[in-house]
Amino acid sequence: MKRREFVAGMVAVPVAGFVRPEALPVRRATFEEIGSAVLLTLALPTLFRRGDKEALVSIDSGFDTTLLFELRLWRYGVREKIVDVEHTVKLRWDPWKRRYVVRAQTSTGWNKREFELRDDALAAATTLKRVRLTSSSALQRAEDGTGPYYFVEVLALRNPLLGPKGRLAERPSDRGGGRDLEWFSRLVDVVAGERAVAEETLHLRTNPFYLPPR
């Protein structure tokens, strides 16, 4: 059995020279290293708000509700993006089985779970549980417990508006201009509320973490 390690997390890290991502609210996440993979666990229950009756009725209609999670792993303190990861979840009521069905897309296909209670299905659908971010070999290990640090930018969308190729509709700033333009574009989007169109959108970042030495 491969060695399993927990990735150490940090709540407070000096942020000198690192301004743009601070516009994003921070949500506490858990990071693990299992085998050669770095995994993320993060709950985002506010994708479905308690007073949003229309969203709950839509689930009970029997049609799929799609949740798209765009994950971007960044090195903390510099504008260095490590990897982009997409995670898709579909949620619906099955009138024949009289159960709620949650399907999550994985590298080997769709993983399906069934629930009797809608609240349990919602909790499962809005929790990223041990989602693979990258190989641990792609990150630099901390030799003395002082970093380097990493964090994940999360864009979560409920029923996003997709383009003709099944991707989120692009804006001109998405098609080039380098990392500085990308960061500035995302910051403007957060402040102005002009992110990709969806029924509900969450844009946040996780607490920083580092990969401990073996």
C-alpha positions in Angstrom: 0.0 0.0 0.0 1.3 3.4 -1.0 2.4 5.8 1.8 -0.3 8.3 2.8 0.4 11.7 4.1 -1.7 14.7 5.1 -0.7 17.9 3.4 -0.1 20.5 6.1 -2.4 23.6 5.9 -1.7 27.1 7.0 -4.3 29.8 7.9 -2.1 32.9 8.0 0.8 33.5 5.6 2.6 36.8 4.8 1.1 38.3 1.7 3.6 41.0 0.7 3.7 41.5 -3.1 0.5 39.4 -3.6 -2.5 41.7 -3.9 -4.9 40.6 -6.6 -6.2 37.3 -5.2 -7.0 39.0 -1.9 -10.2 40.2 -3.5 -11.5 36.6 -3.2 -13.1 35.4 0.0 -11.3 32.5 1.7 -13.0 29.2 2.4 -11.4 26.6 4.6 -10.4 23.4 2.7 -8.6 20.2 3.5 -5.6 19.0 1.5 -4.2 15.4 1.5 -1.4 13.6 -0.3 -2.4 10.0 -1.0 0.1 8.0 -3.0 1.4 10.4 -5.6 -1.8 12.6 -5.8 -2.6 15.9 -4.0 -6.3 15.9 -3.2 -8.8 18.6 -2.2 -11.9 18.4 0.0 -14.1 21.5 0.2 -17.8 22.0 1.0 -19.8 24.7 -0.8 -23.3 24.4 0.5 -24.3 28.0 -0.5 -24.6 26.9 -4.1 -28.1 26.1 -3.1 -29.6 28.8 -0.8 -32.3 27.9 1.7 -34.8 30.4 0.3 -34.2 29.4 -3.4 -37.4 27.5 -3.9 -37.1 27.5 -7.7 -33.8 25.7 -7.5 -35.2 23.0 -5.3 -38.3 22.6 -7.5 -36.0 22.2 -10.5 -34.2 19.3 -8.8 -37.5 17.6 -8.0 -38.6 18.0 -11.6 -36.5 15.0 -12.7 -34.2 17.1 -14.9 -30.4 17.3 -14.3 -29.1 20.2 -12.2 -25.4 20.7 -13.3 -22.7 21.9 -11.0 -19.4 22.9 -12.6 -16.3 23.5 -10.5 -13.3 25.2 -12.1 -10.3 24.7 -9.9 -7.0 26.6 -10.5 -4.0 25.6 -8.4 -1.6 28.6 -7.8 1.7 29.0 -6.1 1.1 31.5 -3.2 3.0 34.8 -3.5 3.7 34.7 -7.2 1.6 34.7 -10.3 2.4 31.1 -11.1 -0.5 28.8 -12.1 0.3 25.1 -11.7 -2.8 23.4 -13.2 -6.5 23.9 -14.2 -8.9 21.2 -13.2 -12.7 20.9 -14.0 -15.1 18.8 -11.9 -18.7 18.3 -13.0 -21.5 17.0 -10.8 -25.1 16.3 -11.9 -28.1 16.1 -9.5 -31.6 15.0 -10.1 -34.7 13.2 -8.7 -35.4 9.7 -10.1 -39.2 9.3 -10.0 -39.0 5.5 -10.7 -36.5 4.7 -7.9 -37.9 7.6 -5.8 -34.4 8.6 -4.9 -32.1 11.5 -5.6 -29.2 10.7 -7.9 -25.8 12.4 -7.7 -23.3 11.7 -10.5 -19.7 13.0 -10.5 -17.5 12.9 -13.5 -14.1 11.2 -12.9 -11.2 10.2 -15.1 -12.8 6.7 -15.6 -16.4 7.8 -16.1 -19.3 8.8 -13.9 -19.5 7.9 -10.3 -23.1 7.5 -9.1 -24.6 7.7 -5.6 -28.3 7.6 -4.5 -30.0 9.3 -1.6 -33.4 9.1 0.0 -33.3 12.7 1.4 -32.8 15.8 -0.7 -30.7 17.5 1.9 -28.2 14.5 1.9 -28.1 14.7 -1.9 -27.4 18.4 -1.9 -24.6 18.0 0.7 -23.0 15.3 -1.5 -23.3 17.3 -4.7 -21.8 20.5 -3.2 -18.9 18.9 -1.5 -15.7 18.3 -3.5 -14.5 15.2 -1.7 -10.9 14.2 -2.4 -10.8 15.7 -5.9 -7.4 15.2 -7.5 -5.6 18.4 -8.2 -2.3 17.3 -9.5 0.6 14.9 -8.9 2.8 15.7 -5.8 5.8 15.7 -8.2 4.4 18.9 -9.7 4.8 20.8 -6.4 7.9 21.7 -4.5 8.2 20.2 -1.0 8.8 22.4 2.0 12.2 21.6 3.5 11.9 23.7 6.7 8.1 24.2 7.1 8.2 27.7 5.6 6.9 26.9 2.1 6.5 27.3 -0.8 2.8 27.6 -0.3 -0.1 26.9 -2.7 -3.8 27.6 -2.8 -6.7 26.8 -5.1 -8.9 29.4 -6.8 -12.5 28.0 -7.1 -15.2 29.1 -9.5 -18.4 27.1 -8.8 -21.4 27.5 -11.0 -24.9 26.0 -10.8 -26.3 25.4 -14.3 -23.7 27.5 -16.1 -24.4 29.0 -19.5 -22.3 26.9 -22.0 -21.0 27.9 -25.4 -21.4 25.9 -28.6 -18.5 23.6 -27.8 -19.7 22.8 -24.3 -17.4 25.3 -22.7 -18.2 28.4 -20.7 -18.8 31.3 -23.0 -15.6 33.2 -23.5 -14.9 36.8 -23.1 -12.3 38.7 -25.1 -10.0 38.7 -22.1 -10.0 34.9 -21.9 -8.3 34.5 -25.3 -4.9 36.0 -24.5 -2.9 38.8 -23.0 -0.8 36.8 -20.5 -1.0 36.1 -16.8 -1.2 39.8 -15.8 -4.3 40.4 -17.9 -5.8 37.1 -16.7 -5.4 38.2 -13.0 -6.7 41.7 -13.7 -9.7 40.3 -15.7 -10.6 38.0 -12.8 -10.3 40.8 -10.2 -12.5 43.1 -12.3 -15.1 40.2 -12.6 -15.2 39.7 -8.9 -15.7 43.4 -8.1 -18.2 44.0 -10.9 -20.0 40.7 -10.6 -19.5 39.9 -14.2 -18.4 36.3 -14.1 -19.8 33.6 -16.4 -23.6 33.4 -16.4 -25.1 30.8 -14.1 -28.1 30.5 -11.8 -25.7 30.7 -8.9 -21.9 31.5 -8.8 -19.3 31.3 -6.1 -15.8 32.6 -6.7 -13.3 32.1 -3.8 -10.0 30.8 -2.8 -8.9 28.2 -0.3 -6.5 28.6 2.7 -2.8 28.2 1.7 -1.1 24.8 2.2 2.4 23.4 1.7 3.7 19.9 0.9 5.7 18.6 3.8 9.0 16.7 3.3 8.8 13.0 3.2 
